[in-house]
């Protein structure tokens, strides 16, 4: 079974991407060997309790992350997923990443399970702001603290986003899961929806993950290299069929 054949035959192809995809753009991962969690304890930085206890240090860390993300550039994987969507092959892209690299590469139908660093939300009036650089002020006009528009540990995923993701996966007869550790719930369980419905699960990851045991195809490569080669091969196949 070749990935290109599965992708071309799929009637409703979706994708789930994780930190490994953005790592190729220089965005540090949380759980890789060079991950941020090796330098900081997540419960000290990415929980509502940590923010309530010390919002200054949490904001300092997130401003540092924002600088990295906002200065990063999309890589081959981001562009490949966007091209698959443009070609009408990829119906929806679901991401665990909080950057906007998929959008900057051209993807239109993106569901952010864990929120976005481009969004800042007031803890009081709940107003949301879109930012292109780390905010200088962390107080809202109403006087309440602003917080990053991401999902912290212990918080629920955005209800509508999760509902939309589950709906897309319920329609899917194939899914590409790229660059995710497959340990963060509930995102890690989403490919199982496709599997239970008889769909094909394609894993793209240099490392073995908990998803590997149910994957129909496991590709042990980085997403950038593989996804570019996949799109190139799809274009070649389609062009050879053109009269």
N, C-alpha and C positions, 0 to 999 in steps of 0.2 A: 504493500500500500504506500503510494507516494503522496506527500503532502499536496503537491500541485494538483493531483487528480482529485483529491478530497475537496480542495478549495474550489476547483472549477465545477464540480458536481453539486456542491452545496447550494441549497435553495435559500437558506438563511444562516449565513456565517456571521458569528460574533467573535469578539476578542476580549480577553481580560489581560491587562498589563499591570506589572508591579515595578518595584524600585529598580530591578535590574535593567530595565529598559532605559530609565533616565540616568542610571549610573554611567552609561556610555557617553553621556553628555557632561559628565563631571559632577553630577549631583550625588552626594554621599548617600549610601543606603543605610538602613537601620540594622540589618542583620547579616550583612556580608562580613568577610574577614576584615574589611576596612570600615565597617559600619559605625554609625554614630553611637549606637548603643554600647560599643566597646569603650567609648570615652565618657559617656554620661549614662546614668540610670534613668530609664524612661519615666519611672514613677516620680522622679524629681523635676521633670520638665514638661511632660505631656499628659497631665491629668487636671481635672477641675480643681482638685485639692491642692496641687502644686501652685496653680495660678492664684488661688485664694490665699495661699500662704506667702508666696513671694512673686507677685506679678512682674516685678522689675527684672528678675533674673530670667524668668520665662520669656519675657518680651525680648531681652537681650539675645537669647538663643534663637528665637524666631526671626529677629531682624537679621541675624547672621545667616540663617537659612534662606531668607528672602533674597538677600544679596546674591547668594550663589545661584538660586533658581532663576532670578530675573536676568542674570548675566549669562546663563547657560544657553546653548543653541540646540535646536532639534538635531537628532542624529539619523542615521539611515533607517533605523527601525520606525521612528516617528513618521518619516516621509513615506516609508513603505506602507504603513497602515493607512495613511491618508490617501495614497494612490489606489489602494484596494477599494476604499470607499468611493473615490472619484469614479472608478471603473464600474461601480454598482455591485461589486462582489461582497464587500464587507458592509453589513447592515447596521451594526452598532459596535462602538468601542467602549468598554467598561474599564475604568482604571482605578487603581488604589493610590495612584500618585497624586500629590497635591500641587504639582506644577502645571503649567499650561503649555507644555512642549508639544503635546499632540495637536492642540489647536493652532499653535504657531506653525506647525508643519502642514496644516491645511485640513485636518479632520474637523468635521462639522457635528457629527452625532456622537458626542462624548458624554458619558455619565461618570461623574466624580464621586465615588463611594465615600471617600474620606475628606471631602471638602477641598478647599483651594487656598493657597497662600496669597492669591490675588484678592481675596476677600477679607475684609476686617469687619467685625460685627460688634455692636454695642451690647454690653451685658445688661444694660438697663432698658432702654427704649427699643432694643432689638434691631435698630436701623443697620443696614449693611452698606459698606463702601467698597468700591473696587479700587485697588492701588496698583501702581506700576513700580513702586519703590517702597522700602520700609517706611512706615509712618513716623514722622518726627514726634507727633503727640499721640499719647495713648489714652487720652481722655476724650469722651464724646462731648458734643455741645450740651447735652443734657446733664453732664457732670459725672456720668458713670464711666467705668473702665471699658476700653475697647479690648477685644481679644482677637486672635487669629481665627479666620473662618475655616478651621479644620476640625476634624472629629478627634477628640482626645480619648485615651483609654478610659473605659468606664462610661462613655457616652454612646448613645444609639446613632446608627447611621441615619442620614436624612431619609425620612419615610418615603417621600415621593421617588427619590433617586433609587432606593432599594426596590421599590415596587416596580419601577420602570425596568430595572435591570433583570428582575425575575421574569417579567413579562417577555423581554427580548430573548432570554435564555430558554423560556418555555417553547418558543418558536424555532429555536436553533437546531439544525441537524449537524452542525459542526462548530467547534470553538477552538481558537488559537489562544493558549495561555502562555504568555511570554514574560520572563523576568520576575516572577513572583515566588516567594519562599513557600507559599501555600500553607502558612501556619496561622495567619491572622484571620480570625473569624469576625463576621460571617462570610467575608469575601472568599475565603479558602473553600467554602462549601458550594459556591455558585456553579463551578463546572460540573458538579455532580447532578445538577438539574438536567443538563444536556445529556449526560451519560445515562441517567435513568429513563430518559425519553428515547433512547436508542441512537443518540447522536454520537459523533466521533470527537474525541478529545485529543488535541494536538498540543503537546507540551514543548516549549522552547526554553531551555535553561541549561547552562553549563553543568549544573549540579543536580543530583538526584533530590527530589522533594517528596513530601507525603502524597502529592498528586500523581507521582510516577506510576504507582501501582494500579491506577485506574486509567491511565493514559493509553489510548490506542496507538499513538505514535509519540515517541520521545526523541527530541532533537537536542543533542548535547553540544550546542553552540550558543554564542551570544546572539541576542536578538537582531542587532544591527546587520551583521554579516548575513545571517540566514534569511531575514525578511527581504533584504535587497535581492538576494539570489532568487528567492521565491517569486517576487514580482517580475524580475527579469525573465524568468522561465515562463511565467504566465503570459507575459506579453509576446514571447516568442511562439508559444503554442497558439495563441489567438491570432497572431499575424499569419501563421502558416495556414490557418483555416480560411483566411480572407481570399475571396476569389479575385 
